[in-house]
Amino acid sequence: MSIDPKVLKEGINLRVAGISFLSICFFLLLGAGPAVAQDSQSQTLRLDAAVGLALRNYPSVRASQAQAASAEAGIDVARTAYLPRLDTLWQQNFATRNNVFGLLFPQPVIPQISGPVSETSSSLRGATGSAGGVLFSWEPFDFGLRRANVDLARATRKQAGAGVEVTRLDVAYAAADAFLGVIANEQIVRAAQANVERMEVFAKAVRTLVDNELRPGVDASRANAELASARNQLIQAQQDAEISQASLAEALGQAGTPVMVDAGSLLTLPSPPLSETPNFAFHPLARAQAASLESAQARERALDHAYFPRFNFQSAVFGRGTGARIDGSFDNGRGLYPNTGNWAMGMTITFPAFDIFGLRARRQVECNNVLAEKARYDQTIQTLKTQEAKARAMVEAARRTAENTPLQLKAAQETELRARVRYENGLTNVTEVAEAQRLLAQAEADDAVARLAVWRALLITARTQGDLQPFLEQLARTPIKGK
């Protein structure tokens, strides 16, 4: 069968075109892959979302939660002391036949042996032996010791849970503070960029006047120096902004991931907070210290129940086998399995009388630990009250500053404009204009971060009160600037 060359050529062309199309699609997908991944990594967050992300991702939160779960399991471990104990044993041995009378104090080195002395006690020939059995042990009552140990495990669990809340508060505060730092540095970069643009215009105007011999050449040099200084300030501001971005990503538990921020209402001056005196006893730090105090008291109570007799009910079923016969002969085949059964039951009472001296010393240690934890709790409350008072003073000062910076900015703008007009009309020198422009740059930077300083002071206040939720709710109620 013959194939038309023209048809064959068209088929080959279609195949080539199809392969080319698939290749293009493949490379487009490869090119889109990193972009999609980058878009999924890059995210725009507001402050409340950033706090939630940090609480979900930051490693120390997960570590404290795991420690709390471990302390929870410790309660179950303490409760197992109420359960009876069942031990099983099987032993197979081959040892010398001779035996001697005498007593050995309890020790872990010399194996225990039993049985009568054989007539050939000096013989070193061996005989087989075997033993197996089950021992049931149970402590029916303990004068409250096991309950005290369970209470100690519960106190440890409570302490670990309080540690989780402290960690969450620290992580949430760190994320919010880093977020405010990013916004502040972005505002400073904008102010520095505006200053550079203004200095470029002024330097160009000065060079024009110098070129036309209307101003001395030193004015151009001074303008260029001021422009270079403004650019250096912009570079420094950009560096600080990049560092704050990295710090925010680390605070969110996503180090190395680019994070885009949305200022939201943070550029709006917040309303004055309600002046309520918080109950510092509910602060996570205070609760954590109170839990430490309870743990020390629980250890002290456990020692109070330690100096009592220990009653242990025991029941055993066991068997033994030996290759030795009653007539003094030996049949080692009989010692390979237990051929003599036994049972026993009874109550063992132990009372380490001289432990009282060690227990007294340990109880004195725990008593001092309780006093120390009480003092630390009082110190924690004092510190929280002091921090809260300082935070309120910071809020008031930041608010008054934020209300004054617009007046400062307006006056600086007027000063810079008039100094520039006076210079253009030959009524002043370039130094006055440079000073006015530096004053304007500083006023712009101060005004850019003044409202953020109020929010930062409110954040510190919320931390001293132990709960960031009121701060986040106030932020959600505050309208966005310009809307």
Beta strands, then each sheet from edge to edge (+ up, - down):
strand 1: 43-45
strand 2: 85-96
strand 3: 126-138
strand 4: 259-261
strand 5: 310-322
strand 6: 340-350
sheet 1: 1+ 4+
sheet 2: 2+ 3- 5+ 6-
end
